[in-house]
Amino acid sequence: MRRYAPDQRIKLLFPLKNNPSLQVKEGEEWHSNYMSIPKEERPLMRTYTLRALRIENNEMDVEFVLHGKNTPVSNWLEQSNPGAFLQIVAPKIDSNDSPINGAEGCEWKPPAQVRQVLLIADETALPAALGILEELSVCDNPPNIQAFFEVPKQEDCINTEQFKFANVFWLPRDVKERYVYGERLLEAVREHVILPASAFIEEQFLAETTSPDGTLWERAENGNQANHFYAWVAAESSAVKNLRRYLLQERHLDRTLINFMAYWAKSPRDSHS
C-alpha cells in the first residue's frame, strides 16, 4: 500500500447488514469479482481520501463527511466498534516501487517550478486540500496559495494560520440567508480569485471529460511544465461544472493547468467523500 500524493484516493467496501462477513476476492481482478456479487449482497463501495498512512504501525487515517443520519455509510460508522471489518482498495507497488497497472489514484502533480497555486474544495475534498497545504508547508520556498474552502457550518472552519504562504477563504454555508450548495464557492472565486497573465489562453478545446460513472473529471496535463501556475478544483459535480465554466469560458484560464474533479454528485448517488 502506498500514498503517492496528499489527494490519494482509496476505495472502502462497507459490508451490508444482511451479509456483514462477505469479502471481495483480492487481486488484480478485484473489480470483476466485486461486480460478480449479486447487487443486493454486494458491499457498498465509496471513494475517500487517504489522509495519512503509517505502514510501520499498520495504521491509516481517513476523514468522513456524514451526509445525514440515515445513509448506509453514516449508519455503519455510528454502529461500528474498534475491530469492525472493512475492506480497502488502495494503490499497490511492484518490486520496482512503481504502482501496479499505473494506478496511482491521485491528481496532485504540480510542475517542479510552480510558484502560484489555486485550491478550490468543498467539505468532501477538504482532507485532500489540507494535505496539499501540509505537503507544501515543508518546502524550503513554498509557492503562494490562494484557497477557497466551502463547508456546511462556521464551526467547520479550522485554523490554517500556520500556512503563512496561503491566503485561505473559509466559506460556511450557514450564514445570512443560508447559501445553497456551491454558491459561496463560485461567488468568492468570482470576487477574489487572482490569476497570472501567463495562465490565460485565447482559444482551446473545452469539451468536458467525464469518468466512467459520468461525473466530470479532467486532469491537468503533465506536459505543461513551463508555467508557474497550477490549480486543483474538487467538489460536488454541479459546483465543479459552474467553476469550470467561469474559469475557462469567462476568464480563459488554460485548461491544461487545472484539475477539475467531481468528488460526488447530488444525484443519482454520491461518488466520493
N, C-alpha and C positions, 0 to 999 in steps of 0.2 A: 504494500500500500504506500502511496506517495502523495504528497501535497506539492504540486508544481507551482501554484500561484495563490495569492490571497483570495481569488474568486473561484477556487477549486470546487467543482460540482461533484457530488456523490448522490447515489440513489439509496433510499431507505425503503425496505419492504415491510410494511406493517401487517402483521397477521390478523386475520379476521376472527371475530368471536367464535364463529361456528367451527373453526379449524385452527386453533392457535398454535399447534405444533407443526403445521405444514411448512416444509422447507423447499426452496427452489434449488434444483441441482446446480452446483457450481461449475465453472469452466468457461471457455470462450463462447459456448453456445447457451449461456445462461438466459439470454432473452428469448430464444426459441423455447427453451424449457419452461420459462415463465408463461409464455403465451399458450403453451400446450395445456396448461392447467385450466379447467372449466372456470369461466368468469365468476361464477357465484362462490368459488372456493379460492380464487386467486388472491394472494396478498396485495394490499393496496400499495402501489409504488408512487413515491413522490421524490422530487429532486430538492436537495438542500446544499448549502454552502458548508464546506469543511472548515470550520473556524480555526481549529488548531489540531495538530497531530503530534503525539508523543509516543513514538514507536517503542522506545525503550521501556515504557510503562504499560504498553498496550492500551493507551488512552487516546481519545479524540473528543473534541468539543464541537457541538452542533447547536445553533440557536434556533428556536422555533417561534413562529408567529402563529398565535391561536386565532383562527378565523371562526369565532363563535364557539358556543359550548356544545353543540350537537354534531360537529363534524367528526368523521371517523378518526382522524389524527388527534384532534383535541381530546376525544374520549379515551384513546389509547394512552396518551400522555398523562391524563388525570388519574387513570385507573392502574397504571403500571407501577411496579415497585423495583428497586435495585435488583438486578439479575434477570429482568424480563428479557425474553428472546426477541431479537431483531436482526434481520439480515441486511448487509451493507454491500452495495456495488460501488467499487472505487477503482481508480487507476492502479494498475499493477505493472511493475517493471520487469524487464527481462535481465539476462546475465550481463548485458552491456549498459545497464542502468537507463534504458530507454523505455517509454511507455509501450506496452503490448498493443499492436494494431494502431499505434499512433494516437491512442485515445487519452489525451491529456485531460480533457474535461475542464478547460479554463480558457479565458479570452484576454486576460490582462497581460499584454505583451508590448509594453511601450518601447519606442526606439531608445537606444542607449543614450542619445544626446537630448532626450526630452527635457524641456525647460518650463513648459506650461501644460497643466493637466486640468481637464474639466470632468468632474464626477457628478452624476445625477442618479439618485436612488430613492426608492420608496422603502417601507419598513422591511419588505422581504429581501431586498438587496442590501440592506444596511450592514449585515455581518461581513459581506464581501467588501463593501466600500470602506468600512472601518479597518479591515485587514489591509487594504491598499494603503491607507494613511499610515498604519503601523509599519508596513514594509518600507515606505519612503522615509519615515522618520529616522531610520538608522543610516541613511545615506549621508555621506560627508557634505554634499551640497544638494539637498532635495529640490525638486522643481517647485514652482509656485502652483498652488492648487486652488481652484475655485470649486466648492462643493455645495450641492443643493440636496437636502435630505428631507423628504416628506414623511411624516409619521402621524399616527392616529391622534395622539394627545400630547399636550405640553409636557406631561411627566415622562414621555418617551424621549425627550431631548436630553442627550447626555453631554457631559463636559468634554470638549475637544480642544481646550486651550493649550494642551501640551503640544499640539501640532502647530507650531509657530509659523510654519510655511504655508498654512492652509487658511483660506477665508471660507468658513462654513456657515451656510444659511440653513437654520433649522426651521422647518415649515410644518407645524402641527395643524391638523385639520379642525380641531375643536375650538377655534377662536371666532369671535364675532358671530356671523350668521352660520357658522359651520360649513366649511368648504366641502364640495363633493370630491370624490377620489381623483387625484391627479391635477386638480385645478390649481392648487398652490404651486406645484412644481412648474407648470407652464407659465403661470403669472410671474413667478420670481425669476425664471430664466429669461423671459422676455424683458424684464425690467433691469436685471443686474448682470447678465452674462457678459463676459469680456472675451472676445475672440481676436487673435492676432491676424493681421493682414495676410500673412503667409499661409493661413489656413483656408482662404477663400478660393473658389474656382468658379469660372463663368458658366461652363457647360459640363454636364455629367449625366450619366445614365442613372435614373432614380427609381427603377422598378424595385419593389420590395422583395427581399429574400426571406423565405419562411423555413422553419424547421419542419421535420416530418409530421408533427402534430398540428401544423398550420399556423403556429404563432410566429411573430416577427423575430428574426434572428439574423443579424448582419454583423460580420466581423470586420474590424479594421484590417487593412492589407499590410502584411509584414514587409512587403517590398518597398513601402514608402517610408524609408528610414532617414530621408534628408530633412524632414520637417521637425521642428522642435515642439510641436503641439500634438496632444493626444487626448482623446475623450472616451469616456466609458459611461453608458447610459443603461440602467436596468430598472424595470418597474413593471406594473401591470400593462397588458398588451395595448389597450386604448391610449394610455398615458404615453407609452413609448412611441406610438404612431403619431400622436399630436406633437411631441417633441421633435421627432424626425422631420415632420412636415415643416415645422418652424425653422429648425437649424439648417436643413438642406435646401428647402424651396424659398424661404423668405430671407435667410441670412447667407445662403450659398456656401455653407461650410463643405469642405472637401470630404466626401463620404468615406474615402479610404483612410481617414484619420480617426474614425469614430466607430465604436461598437454600440449597436442598438440591440438590446436583449429583452424580450418579453418574458420575464420570470414567471408570470402566471397570467391567467385570463379570467375575467369575471364569469364568462360562460364559454363552453359548456361546463368546464371544471377547472380547478386550479392546476397549474403545471409546475410551479416552483415555489419554494418557501425559503 
